[in-house]
Amino acid sequence: MACIGTHLVRVATLIAGLAGCIASVAANQSAQDAVRKSAQANALVQAGKPEAAIPIYRELVAAFPAEPSFGVNLAIAQYKAGLYREAVGECRRLLAARPALFPALLFLGASHLKLDEASNAIQPLRQALSIDPNDRNARIMLADALLADQQFAESADQYAMAAQAMPDSPRAWYGQIRCYAAVAAEILARLEKTAPGSAELLALSGDFEKDRLQFARAFQRYRQALARQPSFRGLHAKMAEIYSLTGHPEWAAAERAREGTAPRCAGPSTECDFAAGRIEEAAAAVGSSPGALYWRGLAVRALAERAYTRLQELPPSRERYQASAESNERGARYREAAAAWREALAVAPGESELQRRLALALCHANDCASALPLLKSLLAGAPASAELNYLCGLALNSTREPGKALAYLEAAVRLDDKFLPARAALGEALLEAGSPERAIPHLEAAVAEDENGVRRYQLARALQAAGKREQALAVLREYREILSRRAAAEKDEPRITPP
């Protein structure tokens, strides 16, 4: 974790000042030897060789069990060496004797985060912050842990406090974007459950559709919300924005003129807080009515947008490009997303998660073949990944090489036989490779997620080629029914109409 490095500098003073500690323990040859060994281990850690320092620190811990500095330095070396489980054990040993030992709490939380054990990281990081509320590493790591544990509202608060202390930290601003977006999604889900069909649900879902560049659907949601609640403030302005974005400036002007004045606030309300620009107060509202939830949803979305704007103002960083890539993906702009993932990789070369996201974006952009070298490289490091095997097979299938794709797709299905996209791709590859009998069970399984009828059509082909004519005809009827339903649905697709 990048931020932990700054704390290492501070904790390293424990090592540098160790001579005095040891001298207070025993002013003899043994203590002098410990000073020498400690300096040697410290130099190894500073030189990027923590593995070589670990045995020396173990020896010192055994010789001076009452001196916590050696145990702290051992935990640091283990952490730096990527031995996170061992670091957890050492930190817990230290805390058993000294429950308020700040470095042990910090590195315990950091190690749990590295082990993807966010729920276990939260308590020691909370305790570390209670000891030193100004420690920036503890603050941002606690925010990371809460985000990973899906405690989005509290995580957003921690990231916001981190951003106050570190206004140029991309990590703090990117964390806020992710948290506020997740809180907004939670609010939408709550409205769907508690106020289905409400004007507030329609209006907020319209905002989500606009994020996805589904302007006609957003327009429809706003118009439906106004039909239910003609005085709904702000929706005429949102419809005017849709008109502007779709090239209808005259309609936009007419719609904008219909927008009412700001609400008259006799008392406190989430809507009035939002209208007055008290965004943080509106985002922290606890009301459960549809109106309170809607305005809170708008507030957290506004905070996410503010954090995004601030992040884009900062110098290039991995987080800045990640945020841009994810924004493009929400709008199905996958080529633009792929370009942003490449920028992120230029800042953080070799980062496997960024490489995976780039490969996915390329595949979504129907350019899986371009991702093939990257996918093979990733697969070499994670051969048991069903997803990576599937993507490699998909890439080869897209280059009309079903024979080469089979090994990867078969591996994906072998690793996870409930991974339906892999089964669908395997069925398609087997069909193209001239093995319809083998393709049938995979395509039959894939029918469960066949929204556009493609898999049914392939299944019908496989059944026909295998001599199962009656079954093929039955599946073809289902395929034609899907096409008919899709054609009818396309006629009913929302359209942007004049005011």
C-alpha positions as CSV (number, residue, x, y, z in Angstrom):
1,M,0.0,0.0,0.0
2,A,1.6,3.2,-1.2
3,C,0.7,5.4,1.8
4,I,2.1,3.1,4.3
5,G,5.6,4.0,2.9
6,T,5.4,7.4,4.5
7,H,4.7,5.9,7.8
8,L,7.7,3.5,7.5
9,V,9.9,6.6,7.5
10,R,8.5,7.6,10.9
11,V,8.5,4.1,12.3
12,A,12.1,3.6,11.1
13,T,13.1,6.1,13.7
14,L,12.5,3.3,16.1
15,I,15.3,1.5,14.4
16,A,17.6,4.5,14.3
17,G,17.1,5.2,17.9
18,L,17.4,1.6,19.0
19,A,20.9,2.0,20.4
20,G,19.5,4.0,23.3
21,C,16.7,1.5,24.0
22,I,19.1,-1.4,24.1
23,A,21.6,0.4,26.2
24,S,18.8,0.9,28.8
25,V,18.2,-2.8,28.7
26,A,21.7,-4.1,29.2
27,A,25.0,-2.1,29.0
28,N,27.1,-5.1,28.0
29,Q,28.6,-6.8,25.0
30,S,25.3,-8.5,24.1
31,A,23.6,-5.1,23.8
32,Q,26.4,-3.8,21.6
33,D,26.0,-6.8,19.4
34,A,22.3,-6.1,19.2
35,V,23.0,-2.5,18.1
36,R,25.2,-3.8,15.3
37,K,22.7,-6.4,14.2
38,S,19.8,-3.9,14.3
39,A,21.8,-1.5,12.1
40,Q,22.5,-4.3,9.7
41,A,18.9,-5.3,9.5
42,N,17.8,-1.7,9.1
43,A,20.2,-1.2,6.2
44,L,18.8,-4.3,4.5
45,V,15.2,-3.0,4.8
46,Q,16.2,0.4,3.5
47,A,18.0,-1.3,0.6
48,G,14.9,-3.1,-0.4
49,K,15.9,-6.5,1.0
50,P,13.5,-7.1,3.9
51,E,13.6,-10.9,3.5
52,A,17.3,-10.8,4.5
53,A,16.5,-8.7,7.6
54,I,13.8,-10.9,8.9
55,P,16.1,-13.6,10.4
56,I,18.1,-10.9,12.2
57,Y,15.0,-9.3,13.7
58,R,13.8,-12.8,14.8
59,E,17.0,-13.3,16.6
60,L,16.8,-9.9,18.3
61,V,13.1,-10.5,19.3
62,A,14.2,-13.8,20.9
63,A,17.1,-12.1,22.7
64,F,15.2,-9.1,23.9
65,P,11.5,-10.2,24.3
66,A,10.6,-7.2,26.5
67,E,11.8,-4.6,23.8
68,P,8.8,-3.9,21.4
69,S,10.9,-2.1,18.9
70,F,12.4,-5.3,17.6
71,G,9.0,-6.9,17.1
72,V,7.7,-3.8,15.4
73,N,10.7,-3.8,13.0
74,L,10.2,-7.5,12.4
75,A,6.5,-6.9,11.4
76,I,7.6,-4.0,9.1
77,A,10.1,-6.3,7.4
78,Q,7.5,-9.0,7.0
79,Y,5.1,-6.5,5.6
80,K,7.6,-5.1,3.2
81,A,8.5,-8.7,2.1
82,G,4.9,-9.5,1.3
83,L,4.6,-11.9,4.2
84,Y,1.4,-10.5,5.4
85,R,0.2,-13.5,7.4
86,E,3.4,-13.5,9.3
87,A,3.1,-9.8,9.9
88,V,-0.4,-10.3,11.3
89,G,1.0,-12.9,13.8
90,E,3.8,-10.7,14.9
91,C,1.5,-7.7,15.4
92,R,-0.9,-9.8,17.4
93,R,1.9,-11.0,19.6
94,L,3.0,-7.5,20.3
95,L,-0.5,-6.3,21.0
96,A,-1.1,-9.1,23.5
97,A,1.5,-7.4,25.7
98,R,0.8,-3.8,24.7
99,P,-2.7,-3.4,23.4
100,A,-2.2,0.3,22.5
101,L,1.1,-0.1,20.6
102,F,0.3,2.2,17.6
103,P,2.7,0.7,15.0
104,A,1.5,-2.8,15.7
105,L,-2.2,-1.7,15.3
106,L,-1.3,0.1,12.0
107,F,0.6,-2.7,10.4
108,L,-2.0,-5.3,11.6
109,G,-4.7,-3.3,9.8
110,A,-2.4,-2.8,6.7
111,S,-1.6,-6.6,6.6
112,H,-5.2,-7.6,6.8
113,L,-6.0,-5.2,3.9
114,K,-3.3,-6.9,1.8
115,L,-4.8,-10.2,2.6
116,D,-8.3,-9.0,1.4
117,E,-9.6,-9.3,5.0
118,A,-11.1,-5.9,5.2
119,S,-13.5,-6.7,8.1
120,N,-10.5,-7.8,10.2
121,A,-8.6,-4.6,9.3
122,I,-11.3,-2.2,10.6
123,Q,-11.0,-2.6,14.4
124,P,-7.2,-2.2,14.6
125,L,-7.3,0.8,12.3
126,R,-10.1,2.4,14.4
127,Q,-8.0,1.8,17.5
128,A,-4.9,3.3,15.8
129,L,-6.9,6.4,14.9
130,S,-8.2,6.7,18.5
131,I,-4.6,6.9,19.6
132,D,-3.5,9.3,16.9
133,P,-6.4,11.0,15.1
134,N,-4.0,12.9,12.9
135,D,-2.3,9.9,11.3
136,R,-3.1,10.1,7.6
137,N,-2.1,6.5,6.8
138,A,-4.5,5.1,9.4
139,R,-7.3,7.3,8.2
140,I,-7.1,6.4,4.5
141,M,-6.5,2.7,5.2
142,L,-9.6,2.7,7.5
143,A,-11.5,4.3,4.6
144,D,-10.2,1.6,2.2
145,A,-11.2,-1.2,4.7
146,L,-14.7,0.3,5.1
147,L,-15.2,0.6,1.4
148,A,-14.1,-3.0,0.8
149,D,-16.5,-4.1,3.6
150,Q,-19.3,-2.2,1.8
151,Q,-19.8,0.4,4.6
152,F,-20.0,3.1,2.0
153,A,-21.3,6.0,4.0
154,E,-18.8,5.8,6.8
155,S,-16.0,5.1,4.3
156,A,-17.0,8.3,2.4
157,D,-16.7,10.3,5.6
158,Q,-13.2,8.9,6.3
159,Y,-12.1,9.7,2.7
160,A,-13.5,13.2,3.0
161,M,-11.5,13.7,6.2
162,A,-8.4,12.3,4.5
163,A,-8.9,14.7,1.6
164,Q,-9.1,17.7,4.1
165,A,-5.7,16.6,5.5
166,M,-4.3,15.7,2.0
167,P,-6.0,17.8,-0.6
168,D,-3.7,16.6,-3.3
169,S,-4.2,12.9,-2.6
170,P,-5.8,11.1,-5.6
171,R,-6.6,8.2,-3.4
172,A,-8.8,10.2,-1.1
173,W,-10.8,11.8,-3.9
174,Y,-11.1,8.6,-5.9
175,G,-12.3,6.8,-2.8
176,Q,-15.0,9.4,-2.3
177,I,-16.2,9.0,-5.9
178,R,-16.6,5.2,-5.4
179,C,-18.3,5.6,-2.0
180,Y,-20.8,8.3,-3.0
181,A,-21.7,6.4,-6.2
182,A,-22.4,3.3,-4.1
183,V,-24.5,5.2,-1.6
184,A,-26.5,6.7,-4.5
185,A,-27.1,3.2,-5.8
186,E,-28.2,2.1,-2.3
187,I,-30.7,4.9,-2.1
188,L,-32.1,4.0,-5.6
189,A,-32.5,0.4,-4.4
190,R,-34.3,1.6,-1.2
191,L,-36.7,3.7,-3.3
192,E,-37.4,0.7,-5.5
193,K,-38.3,-1.3,-2.4
194,T,-40.2,1.2,-0.4
195,A,-41.7,3.5,-3.0
196,P,-42.2,1.6,-6.3
197,G,-43.7,3.8,-9.0
198,S,-43.1,7.0,-7.1
199,A,-42.1,10.2,-8.8
200,E,-39.0,10.2,-6.7
201,L,-37.9,6.8,-7.9
202,L,-38.6,7.7,-11.5
203,A,-36.7,10.9,-11.2
204,L,-33.6,9.4,-9.6
205,S,-33.6,6.4,-12.0
206,G,-33.7,9.0,-14.8
207,D,-30.4,10.4,-13.5
208,F,-28.8,6.9,-13.6
209,E,-30.0,6.5,-17.2
210,K,-28.5,9.8,-18.1
211,D,-25.2,8.7,-16.7
212,R,-25.4,5.7,-19.0
213,L,-26.1,8.1,-21.9
214,Q,-29.5,6.5,-22.3
215,F,-31.0,10.0,-23.0
216,A,-34.4,8.8,-24.3
217,R,-34.9,6.5,-21.3
218,A,-33.9,9.3,-18.9
219,F,-36.3,11.7,-20.7
220,Q,-39.1,9.2,-20.3
221,R,-38.4,8.8,-16.6
222,Y,-38.5,12.5,-16.0
223,R,-41.7,13.0,-17.9
224,Q,-43.4,10.1,-16.0
225,A,-42.2,11.6,-12.7
226,L,-43.7,15.0,-13.7
227,A,-47.0,13.3,-14.7
228,R,-47.2,11.9,-11.1
229,Q,-46.0,15.1,-9.4
230,P,-46.3,18.2,-11.7
231,S,-44.7,20.5,-9.1
232,F,-41.5,18.3,-8.9
233,R,-38.7,20.8,-8.7
234,G,-35.8,20.5,-11.0
235,L,-37.2,18.0,-13.5
236,H,-38.0,20.6,-16.2
237,A,-34.4,21.7,-16.0
238,K,-33.2,18.1,-16.4
239,M,-35.4,17.6,-19.4
240,A,-34.1,20.8,-20.9
241,E,-30.6,19.4,-20.4
242,I,-31.6,16.2,-22.4
243,Y,-33.0,18.4,-25.2
244,S,-29.7,20.3,-25.3
245,L,-27.6,17.2,-25.3
246,T,-29.6,15.7,-28.2
247,G,-29.6,18.9,-30.4
248,H,-32.9,20.6,-29.6
249,P,-32.0,24.0,-28.2
250,E,-35.4,25.5,-28.9
251,W,-37.2,22.8,-27.0
252,A,-34.6,23.1,-24.2
253,A,-35.4,26.8,-23.8
254,A,-39.1,26.2,-23.7
255,E,-38.7,23.4,-21.1
256,R,-36.3,25.5,-19.0
257,A,-38.9,28.3,-18.8
258,R,-41.3,25.9,-17.1
259,E,-39.0,25.3,-14.1
260,G,-40.4,26.8,-10.9
261,T,-38.7,28.9,-8.3
262,A,-36.7,27.5,-5.4
263,P,-38.7,26.0,-2.6
264,R,-39.9,28.2,0.3
265,C,-38.4,26.7,3.4
266,A,-40.4,27.2,6.6
267,G,-38.2,24.6,8.4
268,P,-35.2,22.4,7.8
269,S,-35.5,19.8,5.0
270,T,-33.2,17.8,2.8
271,E,-34.6,19.6,-0.3
272,C,-33.9,23.0,1.2
273,D,-30.5,22.0,2.3
274,F,-29.7,20.9,-1.3
275,A,-31.3,24.0,-2.8
276,A,-29.2,26.2,-0.5
277,G,-26.0,24.4,-1.5
278,R,-25.6,22.7,1.9
279,I,-24.7,19.5,0.1
280,E,-22.9,17.8,3.0
281,E,-25.9,18.3,5.2
282,A,-28.3,17.0,2.6
283,A,-26.1,14.0,2.0
284,A,-26.1,13.2,5.8
285,A,-29.9,13.4,6.1
286,V,-31.6,10.5,7.8
287,G,-35.2,10.9,6.6
288,S,-36.8,7.9,5.1
289,S,-39.6,9.5,3.1
290,P,-39.4,9.2,-0.8
291,G,-38.7,13.0,-0.9
292,A,-35.9,12.9,1.7
293,L,-34.3,9.9,0.0
294,Y,-34.5,11.5,-3.5
295,W,-32.8,14.7,-2.3
296,R,-30.2,12.8,-0.4
297,G,-29.5,10.8,-3.5
298,L,-29.0,14.0,-5.5
299,A,-26.7,15.3,-2.8
300,V,-24.4,12.3,-2.7
301,R,-24.3,12.3,-6.5
302,A,-23.3,15.9,-6.4
303,L,-20.5,15.0,-3.9
304,A,-19.3,12.3,-6.2
305,E,-19.2,14.8,-9.1
306,R,-17.3,17.3,-7.0
307,A,-14.8,14.7,-6.1
308,Y,-14.4,13.6,-9.8
309,T,-13.8,17.2,-10.8
310,R,-11.2,17.7,-8.2
311,L,-9.5,14.5,-9.1
312,Q,-9.3,15.5,-12.8
313,E,-7.6,18.8,-11.7
314,L,-4.8,16.9,-10.0
315,P,-1.6,15.7,-11.8
316,P,-1.9,12.5,-13.7
317,S,-2.3,9.5,-11.4
318,R,-3.6,5.9,-11.5
319,E,-6.8,7.0,-9.7
320,R,-7.5,9.8,-12.1
321,Y,-7.4,7.5,-15.1
322,Q,-9.3,4.8,-13.3
323,A,-12.1,7.3,-12.6
324,S,-12.2,8.4,-16.2
325,A,-12.2,4.8,-17.4
326,E,-15.1,3.8,-15.2
327,S,-17.1,6.8,-16.2
328,N,-16.7,5.9,-19.8
329,E,-17.7,2.3,-19.1
330,R,-20.9,3.4,-17.5
331,G,-21.7,5.1,-20.7
332,A,-20.7,2.0,-22.7
333,R,-17.8,4.0,-24.3
334,Y,-15.5,1.1,-24.2
335,R,-12.9,2.4,-26.6
336,E,-12.5,5.5,-24.6
337,A,-12.4,3.4,-21.4
338,A,-9.6,1.3,-22.9
339,A,-7.6,4.4,-23.7
340,A,-8.0,5.5,-20.0
341,W,-6.9,2.1,-18.7
342,R,-3.8,2.3,-20.9
343,E,-3.1,5.7,-19.3
344,A,-3.5,4.2,-15.8
345,L,-1.0,1.4,-16.8
346,A,1.5,4.0,-18.0
347,V,1.4,5.4,-14.4
348,A,1.4,2.0,-12.7
349,P,3.0,-0.4,-15.2
350,G,2.5,-4.1,-14.6
351,E,-0.5,-3.7,-12.3
352,S,-2.5,-6.9,-13.0
353,E,-5.9,-5.5,-12.1
354,L,-5.4,-2.5,-14.5
355,Q,-4.4,-5.0,-17.2
356,R,-7.5,-7.1,-16.5
357,R,-9.8,-4.0,-16.8
358,L,-8.1,-3.0,-20.0
359,A,-8.6,-6.5,-21.5
360,L,-12.3,-6.4,-20.4
361,A,-12.8,-3.0,-22.0
362,L,-11.2,-4.1,-25.3
363,C,-13.5,-7.2,-25.3
364,H,-16.6,-5.1,-24.6
365,A,-15.4,-2.9,-27.5
366,N,-15.5,-6.0,-29.8
367,D,-11.7,-6.0,-30.0
368,C,-10.9,-9.0,-27.8
369,A,-8.2,-10.0,-30.3
370,S,-6.2,-7.0,-29.4
371,A,-6.3,-8.0,-25.8
372,L,-5.0,-11.5,-26.5
373,P,-1.3,-10.9,-25.7
374,L,-2.3,-9.2,-22.5
375,L,-4.7,-11.9,-21.5
376,K,-2.1,-14.6,-22.1
377,S,0.4,-12.8,-19.9
378,L,-2.2,-12.4,-17.1
379,L,-3.2,-16.1,-17.5
380,A,0.5,-17.1,-17.0
381,G,0.3,-15.6,-13.6
382,A,-3.1,-17.0,-12.7
383,P,-3.7,-20.2,-14.6
384,A,-6.6,-21.2,-12.4
385,S,-8.7,-18.2,-13.3
386,A,-11.9,-19.2,-15.1
387,E,-12.4,-15.6,-16.2
388,L,-9.0,-15.3,-17.9
389,N,-9.3,-18.7,-19.6
390,Y,-12.7,-17.6,-20.9
391,L,-11.4,-14.3,-22.2
392,C,-8.5,-16.0,-23.9
393,G,-10.9,-18.4,-25.6
394,L,-13.2,-15.6,-26.5
395,A,-10.4,-13.6,-28.1
396,L,-9.3,-16.7,-30.2
397,N,-12.9,-17.3,-31.2
398,S,-13.2,-13.7,-32.4
399,T,-10.2,-14.4,-34.7
400,R,-12.0,-17.4,-36.2
401,E,-9.7,-19.9,-34.5
402,P,-12.2,-22.1,-32.6
403,G,-9.8,-25.0,-32.5
404,K,-7.3,-22.9,-30.5
405,A,-10.0,-21.4,-28.4
406,L,-11.3,-24.8,-27.2
407,A,-8.5,-25.5,-24.7
408,Y,-9.0,-22.2,-22.9
409,L,-12.8,-22.5,-22.9
410,E,-12.8,-26.1,-21.7
411,A,-10.4,-25.0,-18.9
412,A,-12.8,-22.2,-17.9
413,V,-15.7,-24.5,-17.7
414,R,-13.7,-27.1,-15.9
415,L,-12.7,-24.5,-13.3
416,D,-16.3,-23.2,-13.0
417,D,-19.1,-25.1,-14.7
418,K,-21.7,-22.5,-13.6
419,F,-19.9,-19.7,-15.5
420,L,-22.5,-19.5,-18.2
421,P,-20.7,-17.0,-20.5
422,A,-17.8,-19.6,-20.7
423,R,-20.3,-22.4,-21.4
424,A,-21.9,-20.3,-24.1
425,A,-18.6,-19.5,-25.8
426,L,-17.5,-23.2,-25.5
427,G,-20.7,-24.3,-27.1
428,E,-20.2,-21.8,-30.0
429,A,-16.6,-22.9,-30.5
430,L,-17.5,-26.6,-30.5
431,L,-20.3,-25.9,-33.0
432,E,-17.9,-24.0,-35.3
433,A,-15.2,-26.7,-34.9
434,G,-17.7,-29.4,-36.2
435,S,-18.6,-31.0,-32.8
436,P,-22.4,-30.3,-32.5
437,E,-23.1,-33.2,-30.1
438,R,-20.5,-31.8,-27.7
439,A,-21.8,-28.3,-28.1
440,I,-25.4,-29.1,-27.2
441,P,-25.2,-29.4,-23.4
442,H,-23.2,-26.1,-23.1
443,L,-25.6,-24.2,-25.3
444,E,-28.6,-25.7,-23.4
445,A,-27.0,-24.3,-20.2
446,A,-26.4,-20.9,-21.8
447,V,-30.0,-20.5,-22.8
448,A,-30.7,-19.4,-19.2
449,E,-29.0,-16.1,-20.0
450,D,-30.0,-15.8,-23.6
451,E,-31.7,-12.4,-23.9
452,N,-31.3,-11.8,-27.6
453,G,-31.9,-15.3,-28.9
454,V,-28.3,-15.9,-30.2
455,R,-27.7,-19.0,-28.1
456,R,-31.1,-20.5,-29.0
457,Y,-30.2,-20.1,-32.7
458,Q,-26.9,-21.7,-32.1
459,L,-28.5,-24.5,-30.1
460,A,-31.0,-25.1,-32.9
461,R,-28.1,-25.4,-35.4
462,A,-26.3,-27.8,-33.2
463,L,-29.5,-30.0,-32.7
464,Q,-30.1,-29.9,-36.4
465,A,-26.5,-31.0,-37.2
466,A,-26.8,-33.8,-34.6
467,G,-29.9,-35.1,-36.4
468,K,-32.3,-34.0,-33.6
469,R,-34.8,-32.3,-36.0
470,E,-37.8,-32.1,-33.7
471,Q,-35.9,-30.5,-30.9
472,A,-34.2,-28.1,-33.3
473,L,-37.6,-26.9,-34.6
474,A,-38.9,-26.4,-31.0
475,V,-35.8,-24.2,-30.2
476,L,-36.2,-22.3,-33.4
477,R,-39.8,-21.4,-32.5
478,E,-38.5,-20.0,-29.2
479,Y,-35.9,-18.1,-31.1
480,R,-38.5,-16.5,-33.4
481,E,-40.7,-15.6,-30.4
482,I,-37.7,-13.7,-28.9
483,L,-37.2,-11.9,-32.2
484,S,-40.9,-10.9,-32.3
485,R,-40.8,-9.7,-28.7
486,R,-37.7,-7.7,-29.4
487,A,-39.2,-6.1,-32.5
488,A,-42.3,-5.1,-30.5
489,A,-40.1,-3.7,-27.7
490,E,-38.1,-1.6,-30.2
491,K,-41.4,0.0,-31.4
492,D,-42.1,0.9,-27.7
493,E,-38.7,2.2,-27.0
494,P,-38.9,5.7,-25.5
495,R,-38.3,8.7,-27.8
496,I,-37.5,12.3,-27.1
497,T,-40.5,14.3,-28.1
498,P,-41.2,18.1,-28.1
499,P,-42.4,19.8,-24.8
